[in-house]
Amino acid sequence: MYTRKQALAIAKQFRTCPPPFIRDHPDFKTENENHLKICPFCAIGSPHGVQEWQELSESFKTQFMTDNEQGDILPGQIRQVRPELGCWRDDFYYNPPLVLVLNDIDEMVQAVNVAQVWQDLALASPGDLIPPTDLITGFDNIFIETWNIYTLRKSDLGTCLGKVSSQVVDEALKMKKNPDYLPDLARRPLPLKNEDPRRYFHQVEMETGYTFAAMAADALMDNVIKTDVSALSVDTLVESIKRYIPTVDWDWVPDTVNECLAALKFPTESFALRAAEGDHETINAVLLELKNGKLDQISPIECIIHHAEARCDRYTISGDIPGLPDNLSQDAFQCHLKNPEKKSLFPGCLFWDSEEKHFIAEFDRPLKQNETLSITIVNDATNGIDA
C-alpha cells in the first residue's frame, strides 16, 4: 500500500537531492560528500531516489510542450523555475520547483507572484487548492500551495508545462487572503493529524520556496535606483523600495524618512528559515548599503537578543548582530521604540562593539504596551567600510 510516508520520501528527494549531473560533477565533490552524510536516501541508494527524479522530470516535459505556450508569461500558466537556478544550501541541493503564475506585480520590474505546486495528492492538506481535472491542462492532478506564494522575476521562469483556468487562479488568490476559505469547485483535503507526514512536507516546501524567492529578491534589489537617501521625499523613497521589493509593507503610512525605514516590514521570503537557537529571541533590523552617498541596497539583517531589562524609568536591550561588516561605526546605527497602533517612534541611544558584533540600546523611559524595538543601520562604503 502506498503511504504518505512514501510520498514524503519521494518529495524530499525530488526537492533536495542532487540530480545526476550535479551528483557526478567534480566541482561539487565536497557538497555531494556533505549531502551524503545527512541524506539517508542518497546514502543507501534508496529505490525512490534519483531514478524517480529523472522520470518525473521527463514526464513533465513531454506532457505539455506547445510552442504557443512558451512565449509570454501569463497568469494561469504552470511553469518550471529555470533548471540552472538550482543551488546548494545547507548541504541540500534545491531543485527548481514548478509554480503557478498568479498575477503580475509590476511590468517595470518584470516580477510576478507565483504559488508552488505539487502533483501527488497524497500530500495535499488544508490550505491547498485541488482543482478539478477539467480545469487543468497538462497534468492529471496537481494541488496549489496557497500558503506558499512568493515573488519571482519573469526571467526566473522557464518552460510552460501546463495551465489552469482563470477561475482556479482567482480562487487561489482568495484562499491566500482567507486561509479558512475553500471554493466549491475544490476537493477538501483530510485534516492534519499529529506527526502527519504532510507537516514535514510543508517544511520542505517552505524551504524550497524561500530558496528561490530570496534569490529573486536579491536580484531585484541589485537593480535599485542609486539614489541619495537624504535628498529623497518620503513618497519617492516608498515608491523606490516598493518598485524593487513589490511585497514590502509598512506598519503605517510613513510621513518621514525615519518612519519609512523604522516602520518597514520585509516580505516573509526575505528571511531565512532556520531552527531557533536555544531560547534567544530574534528581530530583523533594516540594513542600508550606500555607495558615494547613493542607496545601493536595502535588506533585513537578523539581530539575536540576549537580554532586556524594563524599569520604571528606563528600558535597556542588548544582543548580537553577527551578519554586519567589520569596523562598522556606531554612527551608522539608529534605534527607536516603535508603536504601530499610535504610529509613533521614540528614539534611543545604541552602543556598538564592532569587534564582538554586540549592541546595547538604551531608552530613557520605560517600554510601553505594543512597543517593539526597531534598528536601522546605514553602511556607507565610501567611508572605507565595505560589506
Helices and strands as residue ranges (DSSP letters): H 4-16, H 20-23, G 26-28, H 29-38, H 40-44, H 50-63, G 67-69, E 77-81, G 83-85, E 87-89, E 92-94, E 98-106, E 111-118, G 121-123, E 128-129, G 133-135, E 136-137, E 143-153, G 154-156, E 157-164, H 166-177, H 197-221, E 227-228, G 229-231, H 234-244, E 249-250, H 257-262, E 264-265, G 268-270, E 281-291, E 294-310, E 315-320, G 330-332, E 333-339, E 344-353, E 358-363, E 372-380, G 381-383
